[in-house]
Amino acid sequence: MATETVAKPRTSARVGVQKFGTFLSGMIMPNIGAFIAWGLITALFIEKGWIPVAELGGFGTDAEGKPNVGIVGPMVTYLLPILIAYTGGRMVYDVRGGVVGAIATMGVIAGTDSPMFIGAMIMGPLGAWTMKQIDRLWDGKIRPGFEMLVNNFSAGIWGAALALGGFYGLSYLVKWFTDRAGEVVEFLVNNGLLPLTSIFIEPAKVLFLNNAINHGVLTPLGIQQSLEQGKSILFLLEANPGPGLGILLAYMFFGRGAAKASAPGAAIIHFLGGIHEIYFPYVLMKPILILAAIGGGMTGIATMAITNSGLVAPAAPGSIIAVLAQTSRDSYVGVILAVILATAVSFLIAAVILRTSKNKGDDDLSAATSRMEAMKGKKSSVSSALTGESSSATPGTVLTRPVKNIVFACDAGMGSSAMGASVLRNKIKAAGFPDVKVTNSAIANLNDNYDVVVTHQDLTERAQPRTASAVHYSVDNFMNSPRYEEIVELVRSSNTEGAVSEAGTTATPAAGTQPAAAAATAAPTHGAHAAEPATAVDGQAAEGKGVLLRESVILNGTSRDRDAAIDEAGKLLLDRGAVDVSYVHAMHEREESVSTYMGSFLAIPHGTNDAKEHINHSAVSIIRYPEGIDWGGKQVKFVVGVAGINNEHLHILSSIAKIFTNKAQVAQLEEATTVDEVLELFGKVNS
């Protein structure tokens, strides 16, 4: 059947830039150790370094009159760009993408005498993405025994082609762009205009747009400048901790309430830990304080420009310790002055604003932190320092009672969590503990009354602050995760007579889990689904409509990729009047945040928690793809679209979970030739 594609909602330009900046940062940050190593070697051994060594620094000639190559030049010319390219390629297409991206980048490196960081950021992901598309052309068509031959030669041939293209084409374009960008920076420096960049950089930091600027432009240009001059001012345009420290100091003296009380701790994390995002909520509580950050940033940049100071390599994170470690030998006075003066100016401006304002900054700091996280697009790793919530668990903590309440949490609480809870519930019952309650819930509805919390690994960070006293387990496979056996063992050990003494039993989950003290109170059912809903497969939901009907089952789906499959499953729900089109949009949105791949060739796309208002009645659609489709790097043969109100859809999800944890029944489902066989199979599971 033809599938009508449902257009996905557009995202804002800010979100797009954030994602782009995050991707750039993802290529740079894992390799910061290599940048630091290069920076230290440069600071020590170049001609203007602390311990000049010609053979290492690459200056002068050897005994035979040949120029010394050293290791500073080769590291910045070859090692760092190739590491960036490999990391970017791996982000797109795992190790295979990383290898092809690194091969392609060698062409760009060899095509010019400039460090090709921007070229690496382009060729790494591009090489991986194109290799992924090429592999799709013959996916599933290679004769057994020839897979390695085809894979190796295709990667080699395509990598070589990209390297040639980079050598003869992209290298010149990147060199031209780098030269022009360098001329812009030189113009700003020569005309005393460089401090004006703070007008853009400081607001961008608070809006989480700084990664695109810092890692996409400033770091590559700074390294080029450092290679030529031994240092660069560009490394400290964004990383100077002074502006943020000044704002936090102003709150310490002139703020009120939670903001004043938390500012000292935030200042320590910001200045010594280098986590600048911790001061963003303080600015968001009173947005006019961005003027203080801009003033401090401009002062710091002007100070470095006047004193001709700079760093030899990026300071990441932006801690004063990292800044001083990467400071050029002749720049300590200028850099330290830049930080001190930036702090002073930022403090003075923020103090005046707070002193003259009716609102002294005693707004709800938690609300400001939430706004910050909403703009960032994910949970802040340091928000607990502001809100008092624990964002991480403590290894080896003490269980003071047997495990009685387990919750499986996901974004919406009606799809992934319901399936996972059903699988885990069956395992715990089979182990002989039927009284242990296993429920599922949306993360937004969690409270701190559970003994154990299970989440997808991408959601654990969001669930922990709401359930700080629970043992947390992260899973990446909902059908047969090895974590489930560890949870069963924890239930068994904590509920066995004598296992829980008056002093408590220490629970130390295996690697990959994040334990914490279990709660001593029973979990209420509010916000979580009941363990065993009563609706049957062909039973009647609200308004007398069945959850799973014949017309919602397709044995041969027509889609060829994940997004089209979501549209196909969503259209079946639309055709039944179960949802409106906004819910299908939300299915795509949910997939972008966390994959709904469950394991065992199964995916269950469903909407976000906020999309429940777009559900008219509960319904489930089932589509089989005999040849399989790619689902974020996983093969999926069965797509189950889910829309549920309250508990009406959970019985069928429980049935599906039982089937997909049984290899024999999965095989039956793969071999089914009629819709009746599919419906009958689910009926047998529930009998």
N, C-alpha and C positions, 0 to 999 in steps of 0.2 A: 504494500500500500504506500501511496505517496505520503510524505511527512511534511506538514506545514511548519516552517521554521518560525519560531516565536522570537522576535527581536529582543535582545537583552538590553537592560537599562543602561544608559550612558553614565559613566562616572565623571566626576568633576576633574577639571584640569589639575587642581591641586593634588588629588589622589593619584592621578597619572604621574605627575612629577615626583611624588613621594615614592611610588613604586620604582620609577626609573632610578631615583637616587639610592633607594635601598639595594637595587641590583648592582649599581656601581660600587656601593659600599661593600656589598657581598663579595666582589672581586678583590677589593683592596684589603679589607680587614683581616681575613685569614692569613694574609701574607705580611702583616705588620712586623712580625718577628724578623723577617728577612730585611725589611726596610730599616729596622733598628740596627741589625747587624751591619748593614752597609753604612748607616750613619755613624756608628761607632768607629768602624774601620777608617772611614773618611776623616772623622774628627781627629783620629790619632795619627794616621800615617801619611796624609797628603803633605805637600810641601809647606803649607801653612798650618799643619796640624800640631798637636801637642808633642808627638814623637815622630818627626819626619823620617820616613824610611823609603828611599827611592824605589827599591824593589817591590814594595807593597803599595806605595802610594801612586806609582806609575809616573814618576817625573825623572828627568835626567837620563843618562845613558849608562849602559853597563861597561865592563872592562873592554869590550870589543867595539864600543862606540855605538851600539844599537840602542834605540830608545827603550826604556823600561815600560813594560805593559802594566805591571802591577795587577791588583785584584779589584781595585775600586772601579775602574772603567768597565771591565768585563761583567762585574756584578750588575751594574746599572744598565749596561747595554743588552746583556743576554739573560742573566738570571731573573731579575725582577720582572721584565716584560713577559717572559715565558711562564713564570709562576702565575702572573695575573691572567694570562690567556688560558692556561690550564684550568685555573679555578673558575673562570667565567664559562668555559666550555663544559666543565663538569656540572655546573649549576643547571645548564640547559639539557645535557644529554649524558650525564654520569661520566664514567671514566673514558668511555669511547669518545664522547664529545670533547673532553679535556685534551686527549691525545691529538685529535684532529685540529683542534683550535691552536694547540702549541705548534704543530707543524706549520699551519698556515701563517702563524705570527713570525716564524723565522724568515719568511720572504719579506715581510715589512721591515724587520730589523736589518736585514742585509741590504735593503734598497736605499738606506739613508744613513747618515752618520749621527743622527739625533736619537736620543733614547725614545723608543716607540711605546710609551705607556698608553697613549690614546689609541695607537694602532692595535695594541694588544687587547684593549677593551672592546675594540670593534671586531677584530678577527677571531678572538677566542669564542665568543658567543655565536658569531656568524658561522664559523666553521662547524660548530656543534649543531646548530639548528639546521643547516643545509645537509649535514650528514644524516641527521634524524629523518629528514624528508626523503632522502635517497633510500635509506634503509626501508622505508615504508613501501617503496615500489615493489620490492620482492619479498616482503614479509610473508612468511608462510609458504613461499613458492620454491624454496631451496631444497634440493634433494638431500635426504639424510646422509650425513658423512661429509658434506661439502660446506657446512656452515662456517667452519673456521677459515677455510680457504677464501670464501666469498667475503667474509667480514674483514679479514686482514687486508686483502688486496683492494677492496673498495675503499677502506680507510686510507690506505697508502696512496692510491691513485688520486682520490679526491683531495687528500691533504697536500699532495705535490702540486695539483692544479691550483689550489688556493694559494700556496706559497708563491707560485709563479705570478699569479694575479696580484698578490700583495707586493711583490718585488717590482713589477712593471707599472703598477697603477696606484694602489692605495697608499704606498709609502710616500709618493710625491704629494698626494692630497693631504695626508696627515702632516707632512713636513710644512706644507704651505700654511695650514691652519695653525700649527704650533708657532711658526714664525710671525704670523699676523697677531696672534694672541700675545706673544712676547712683546711685539711692538706696542700693543695697547697698554700692557703693564708698564713698559718703559716710558711711554708717554705720560701715564698717570704719575709715575715716580718723579720724572723730570719736571713736571709742572705742579708738583705738590698736591695732586688730586687723589692720591691713593687712599687717604683716610676716608674719602667719600664712599668707598666701597662698604663701609659699615652701615650705611643707610639701607643697603640691601641685605648684607650678611646677617646682621643681628635679628631683624624680623624673620628672616628665613630660618634661623635656628629654632625660634619658637614655633614656627609652622612646620618644622621637620622637612624643610626643603634644602637644608644645607648640604646634604650628602651629594646631591647632583652638582653643586658648585665646588665643594671642597675636594671630593675625590674625583670628580669628572674633569675639573679644570685646574684648580690651584695646586694640587699635588703633582700632576705631570709637569706643569710649568715650573713649579718650585724645584723639582729634581733637575730639570734642564738648567735652571739658573744656578743651582748648587754645584752642579758638575762644572760649570764654567767659572764660577766666582768663589766656590768653596762654601757658600751659604745662600740663604734666600729668605727674604722677608715674608714671602707668600705663605710659608708654613704656619705663621702665627696670625694670619688675618682672622681665622675662624677659631683657632685653638686657644687663644689667650683667655685664661680663666678669670682675669681681672673684672670685666664687666658684670659677670654673674655674681662674683664674690661681693662686689659693691652693693648690689641689690639685696643680697641676703643679709649683709651687715646692717643695712638700713632697716630691714624688718626686725633684726635683733634689738635695735635701739628704739625704733619708732612704730613698730607694728603692734598688733593686738591679738589676743586669743591664740588659736592653734598656729597661726602663721608665725607669731613671735616666738612661741614655745619650740616650734620645730626648726626654725631658721638656723640655730647653731649647728645642729646635726647635719642639716642639708649643706651648710657651708663647708663642713669637713669633707663630706662625700664629694662635693663639687671641686674643691680646691686640691685636695690630696688624691682623691679617687679618680678625678678627671671626668666624672659623669655629669656633663653640663645640663642634661635634661631635667635634673632635679630642681633647678630654679625656674623652669618654664611655668609651673603652676602659679608661682608668686607673681609673675608678670601677667598671667591670664586673669588673676583676681583683680588687677588694676592695669589694663592694657597701656595706659599712658606711661607706665614705667619702661616701655620699650625705648623711650627717649633717653633714659639713664643708660641702657645697654648700648645704644648708638653712640652716646657721648663718650662712654668709657672705651668703646671699640675704636672710635676715631682718635682718641688721645693715645691709646697704645700704639696704633699704627704710625701716627705722627712722630711719637718718641723714637720708634725703631728707625723710621726714615731719617730723622735728624742725626741719630747716632750711628747710622749705617750698620745696623745690627740685623741678625738673622739666625735661623737654625740651619743645620746641615742636612736634616732629614725630617719627615713628618713626626709630630708629637701626637701619638695616639695611644691611649686616650688623652684628652687635654688636661692632664694633671700637671701641676707645677713641677713634679718630679720628672715626668717625661719631657717637659719643656726644657728644664735645665740640663737633662742628659743629652739632648740633641742641640744645645746651644753651641754656636761656633766659638772657637777659642778667644776671639777678639770681641765677642758680643755680650759677655755676661752682664756688664754694667748696663748696656742699652736694653737688653731683654728684661732684666730685673726691674729697671726703671719703668719699662713699658707696662709690666704687670702691676706695679705699685701705683703708678699714675692712673692707669685705667680703672683700678679699684677705687681710688680716691675720687675721681670725677664721677664715676657711676654711683658711688655712695652719696656724694653731695647732692646730685640731681634727684636720686630716689628719696633722700631724706627730706628735701624741700617738698617734693610731691606728697609724701606721706604726712608731713607735718601740717601742710596747708589744706589737706583734703579732709572732708567730713568723714569719709570712709577711711579708716586707718589700716585697711587691709585685713579686717577681721571676718571677711566673707568665709563661706564654707570652703576650706582648703580641699576637702574631698571632692567637692563639685568641680573645683578648678583642676584638680588632678584628673578627674574623669574627662573634662574637656580636652586636656592635653593628650590623654590616651586616645580619645576619639579622633583628634587630628593626626596623631601618630599612626593610627590604624591598628594598634596592638597594645597589649598590656605593657605598662612600664615596669622594668625590672627593679626600679628604685622607688616606686610609689609608696612602698611600705614605710619608708623613712618619713614620709609626710603624713600618711593617714593612720599610721600605727598598726596596719595590717601586716601579717607575716606573709611574705611572698615565696617562702621556700620552707621545706620541711627540714627537720633535724634528724640525722641518721641515728639509729640505735635508741629511739625513745621508748618510753615505758607504756605498755598497755595495762590499764588498771582494771579491765573487765573483759569478758569474752566478746568476740566480734558477733554482733547481732544485727547490725544495720549496714547494708552496703548499697551504695548508689552508683549507677553508671550514668555519667553526665555528658551531654553534647550540647551543641549550640541551640538547637530547637527543642530537644527533649522528646522527640516523637519518632525518630527514625533510627539513626545509628545507635543511640543509647538504648532504645527498646530492643534492638537485635542483640546487642552485646549483653544486656541484662538477662535476656532469655537464655543465651548460651551459658552464662555464668551461673544462673539460677539452677539450670539442669545439672551442672557439674557439682554444685554444692549439695543439691538434693541426693545425687548419686553417691556422694561421699558420706551420706547419712546425717545431714544437718538440715532437715526440712524447715526448722523453725527460724533459720537465719533469713531475714527479709532482704530480698534483692529488688530494688526499685530502680526506676530511671527518671531523669529530670533534666530540664534545661539548666544550663549553668547559671542563668539569671535568677533562677528560683532556688538555688542551693542555700542552705544555712549550715551553721557549724554544729550539727547534731548527729553526724554520721560517724561510724567507726572506720569505714573504708570508702574511698572515692576512686572510681576508675574513669579515666578519660582517654581520648585519643592523645597521642604525644604532643600534637600541636595545640591542644587546648588545656593542658595541665597547668600552665602558667596562669591562665585565667581563672581556673577553678580553685587554686590553692588559697588565695586571699579570703575566699568565702568559706572555706572549710579548713582553717588553719590547724585544727586539732585532730584531723583525720589522717589515716595512712593513705598516701596517694600512690596509685599505680598508673603508669603510662603505657598504652598499648598502641600498636600500629596495624594490628590485624584483628578485626572484630570476631572472626569466626573461630580461629584456633590459635590465639596468642599464647605463648608460653607463660605469660604473666598470670593467666587464669589458674594454672596449676599452683603457682606460688600463693595466690589468694586462697585457694582451697586448703593448702597446707597451713596458712596462717589461721584460717577458720578452725581447722582441726586442732592445731596446737593450743589455740587460745580457749577452745571449748572443752578440751579434754580435762578430766578431773585431775586437779593438782597442778595443772599448767599455769593457772593464774593464782599466785600466792598473794598474801596481804600486801606484800611490797610491790607486786606487779610483775609482769613478764615482759622482758625486753624483746621487741619485735624488730628484726632486722631483715627486711625484704631483700631479695637478691638484686644483683646489678641490674640497672635499668629502671628500678623503682625509686620512689621518693617517700620514705616513711616519715611519720610524725605521730605524736601522741593521739591515741584514739579517744573519741568522745565518751563520756560516761553516761550520757543520756540517750534515750531511745529516739530514733528519727521519726518525725511526724510524716504523714503521707501528703501533707500540703506541698504542692509544687512537684511532686513525684507521682509517677503512675503506679497503680496497684500492681501487685505481682502477677496476678492471673485474671485478666479481664474476662468477662463472660460472653463476649460476642463471638459467635461461631463464624466460620468461613463464609457460609452462605446466609448467616443470620442478618437481621435487619438492624441497621444503625438508625440514627436520628432521621426523622422524616420517612422512615420505612424504606430506606435505600440500602442495598447490600454493600458491604465493603469491597468484596471482590466478585465481579460479574464476568460472564463469558466474554462480553465484548471488550473487556479490559485486558485480555490475554492475547498476545501475538507470539507465534512460534518462530517467525522468521522476520526479524527486524531489518529495516532497510538502511539504517544509519551506518556511517563509516567512521565516526569519531565521537568523542565524549559529548561535546556540546549538542550535536545533532541527536544523539541518543536521549539526552535530557529533554530536548524539545519533543521527541517522539513519545516519551513516557508522559510528559506534561500534557501533550495534546489529548491523550486518552483520558486524563483526568478532566481536561476542559470539556471534552465531548460529552461527558457524563454530567456536566454542570456541578462537579464537586468543588471546583476552584474557579477563580477568575484569572485573567492573563497575568496579573501582578504576581500571583503565586509562582507561576512558571519563571518569571524574572528572578524571583527570590531563590528558586532552585539553582539557578546559575550563580547567584551571589553566594549562596551557601557553599557551592562547589569550589569557588575561588578561594574561600577562606580555609576550609579543611575538606579534604577529599572524603567522599562517602563510599569509597571502596572498602568492602568488608572482608575480603579474602575469599577463597574458594570460588573465584570467577564471578563474584557477586558485587554489585553496586546498588545502593538504595538512595538515589537523589531525592531530596526533599527541601522544603523551604526553610528560611531562617525563623527564629523564634518570633520576630516582629511580623512575619507574614501570616500568622495564624488567623488574622482577621479577614484574610482573603480566601478562607476555606468555607465553603457552603455546607458540605457534609463529608464525612470520612470516606475515603476511597483508596484503593491500591491498584496499580497497573503493573503488569508483568510482561516483559519483552525478552525473548530469547534471541541471541545472535550466535548461530552455530559456528561461524568462522571466528568469532571473537573480535573485539575492538580494543583499541588502546585507551586506557583510562589513567592518564598521568603516569605512564610507564608500566602499568599493570594490565594484564589481559582480563577482560570482562566478557562473559558470555550471557549473563543474566542481569537485566536492569529492572529494578522494582521501584516504580514511582510511588511516593507515599504522601498522603494528605490526611491528617487525623485531627479530630476534635475529641478532647478528653481521652478516653481509653478505648474508643470504639474500633480502632484499627490494630490494636496491639495483639489480639489473638492470632490474626493472620501473620503478623511479624514473628510471633513466637513459633508458628508453624514453619515459616520460611527458615528461621534460625535452626530448627531441629533438622530440617532437610539438608541444609548446607553444612552441617557438621557431621553428616553421614555420607561417606563416599558412595555407597551403594545407591542411596536415594538421589544423589546428584547425578549419577550415571543414568538412573531411570528418567530423570527430568531431561537430560540431554537427548535421550532416545525417544521421548514422547512424540507421537505423530499427530495427536489431536488435543484440542483444548480440554476435552473431557478428561483425558488422562492426567493432565496437570491438576485440574480441580479435584479429581479423585485422589491423587497423591497427597494433596494437602488435607483432604478429608480424612485419609487414613492416619496421618500424623496426629490429628486431633481426636481420634476415636479412643 
